[in-house]
Amino acid sequence: TDATSHQVSIGYSIAKAGLEQLTRINAHELGKYKVRVNALKLGSIPSGAMDKWGEEKEKIDAMFKLFEPIHAIGRNGSFNDVSEMVKFIAQNNKSGWITGAIIDLNGGWSLHGAGSTGGWPT
């Protein structure tokens, strides 16, 4: 997710920004060894991970339903969306010149970054 696009804790935002900078620094430092470093900024992807938070499944499903229209393409992401991008990035013959990239793989979620709520339902 975008470090500036949501009304969340300052710690979360700082951590996200730090990960982006860490990606860039590592790409710069490791490039001389032909190591590429990239990061994905994901939108909402129902994965079951939130089931462990103790919320009822119906509430979690309702939350993800609210997220769908926030994405410019009108749907949440899937494991396949992520795996296809990871596969592309890992294939040196197709993406060998990509390094230090922060890839918005979020169906257009980050397009809401300038708004006061970042697209989050209020």
N, C-alpha and C positions, 0 to 999 in steps of 0.2 A: 504494500500500500504506500501511498504517497505521504511523505513525512509532513507535508503542509496541508493535507486535504481533509483532515478530520478533527472534530472536537474530541480529542482524547488527551490522555495525560502527557505532560511535558516529557516525562521519562521515556514514554513510548516513542514520541516524535524524535527525541534526541537519539535514541537507539537506532531508529530507522535511518536517520541521516548519517549516523556513524557507520552503519553497515554499507551504505552507498559509498562513503569516502574510503572505507577499508577495501572495497572492491576496486576502486580506482588506484589506490596506492599499491595494492598487491599486483594489479595488472602491470603497473609501471615497473615495479621492482622485479617481477618474475618474467617479464617479457624477454629479457636477455637470455633466458633459459628455454625460450619457446613455449612457456606456460601461459595459457590464456585464462583470464579470470573475468567472469561476468556475473551479473545478478538478475534475478527476475523479481519484479514488483507485481504481485498477484492481486487480482480482485477477489471477490468472494467465491469460494469453492466449497460447496457442501462436501464434507469429508467424513463426518462422524466424530471428528476430534472434539467438537463442542458437546457431544453427548456426555463426556466425562465431567463437565462443569456442574452437573446436577440439575440442569434445566429439563423441563418436560420436552419430549420430542416434538409435540405440537407447537410449542413456543419457538423452538429452534427452526422448524419448518416454516413457520409464519415469518420469522425474521428474514430467512433467505428469500422468501417470496417478496418481501418488501424491498430487498436489494436488487431484484431483477431489473426494474425500470431505471435504476441508477446507472447501470451499465448502458453505454450508448447502443450496444447491439441487443439489449433487452433480455439478457439471460445471465445466469451465473455461469462461472467456468466449470470445467470438468477435469478429471484426472487426465483424460486424453489430450485436452488443450495443453496442459503442462508438459506431459510426456513428449508430445510432438515437438514442442519448442526445445526441450532439453536434448532430444535426439538431434535436432538440427544444429544446435550450438556445439554438440559433442563431435559432429562430423567435420573434421578438419578440412576435408576437400570442399565443403560447402560454406563453412563459416570461419575459415582459418585466419581471416583478417579482422575478426571481431574480438576485441578485448577491451576491458574497462567499461563495458556497456552496462547500463542499468536499463533493462528491457521492461517496458510497460506491457505486461501480459495480463490485461485486466478488462478486456471488452469495452474499454472507454471509460472505466471508473475514474481514472485520474483526470479526465477532462473537467471534472467538477472541482478541481483544486482551488480555484479562486473564490469560490463561494464561502459564506460564513459557516455553513454546516458541511461543506465538502460533499454534498449530495446525501448525507445521512438523513434519514427521516427524523423530523423534529416532533 
